[in-house]
Amino acid sequence: MTTRAPLLVAKIGGSLHDSPHLARWIEALARWPHRLTLVCGGGPFADAVRAAQPKLKFSEEAAHAMAVLAMEQYALALADLYGLTLAATREEIDAAHRRGQIALWRAAKMVGAARDIAPGWDVTSDSLAAWLARQTGAGALLLIKSVDIGADSALESIASAGIVDPAFRDYVDGMPVNVAGPRALANAGALMASGALPGAPVASATQKIAS
């Protein structure tokens, strides 16, 4: 029986869309030697949904669906800019991994079919990345943010600080999580290449996925 390579889900915060760090993070992530699925936030496309909702007064359910489409828009941009492979289903994710490619998740299809995702702004791309990580059997979740956290920060504290969304603790459900901010970028590539995760662990997060 062949042992499958460890799987990491890494979420790139939408706030990095206009940051000079974005390309460097993509480069560092590409050094991961095992299976990797990327999830991106909605960036400026999600911001447009937030700005339009109070003016047009559409529902939370509609806003949630529009925000997921915003994630798709940002994914399309990243795929175009960095030559990443888009994947909308588990089958497409697996196929990309078999080809030795990074899978960049197009979220709308799987999220639209899910019955265990609550629509609303409490569930952002952080929670959706955690949901995907559990759905696909990932060993860990890496959140790339525009801010740093302290070592061994509690999940409750980063949720209270708004670093992750309010629903995140329900969706992550004990999965090892690292949060990597700007300070982690300097040695991120070297760590990723060795199979280790940059940034700081949250709660019971581990620093390395066993190979």
Secondary structure, DSSP 4 states (H G I P E B T S, - for coil): -PPPPPEEEEEE-GGGGG-THHHHHHHHHTT-SSEEEEEE--HHHHHHHHHHHHHH---HHHHHHHHHHHHHHHHHHHHHHHTPEEE-SHHHHHHHHHTT--EEE--HHHHHH-SS---STTS-HHHHHHHHHHHTT-SEEEEE-SS---TTB-HHHHHHTTSS-TTHHHHHTT--EEEE-GGGGGGHHHHHHTTB--SEEETT--SB---
